[in-house]
Amino acid sequence: DDGEDDNGESYEIYDEEDNDGDDESFSSLQSWVKRTRAQRRNRMSRRQQQQQQQQQQSRSEKPLRQECIDSLRKLANEGRISPKQKRVLLTDIISCSSKGESSMVEVAYDLLCGEGKDPEEAEEEFVDQCRVLAQSFSEPRYQ
């Protein structure tokens, strides 16, 4: 008799009645089968763990620009910056992005809210900078 495992690999089914009294070889075959199945489960488990880790990392590694935009939306929704300030700052991000540059807002976000910073203090400083930047972008520029 032949069989096929979950991966489509074929194998010969060993019939205990056909072993002609060779209990040692049957026992070693059973041990081998158990070891092989355990190894396959471990490989699959490791593969699944790696895939889960990659998915978690990709979720947590949001681009800086998107984090900055999300933060501006949050601050506007909370009333900490005005809708006009948010619009001016987002416009600057979009404009700089189209030129392949980082905007001043993104630089401020990165410097003030980067890793290792106290979140509450960093956010307050970022709000202050958003107000200053929005005002400077709104002022007419004389050349």
Secondary structure, DSSP 8 states (H G I E B T S, - for coil): -EEE-TTS-EEE---GGGSTT-HHHHHHHHHHHHHHHHHHHHHHHHHHHHHHHHHHHHHH---HHHHHHHHHHHHHHTTSS-HHHHHHHHHHHHHHHHTT---HHHHHHHHHHSTTS-HHHHHHHHHHHHHHHHHHHHS----
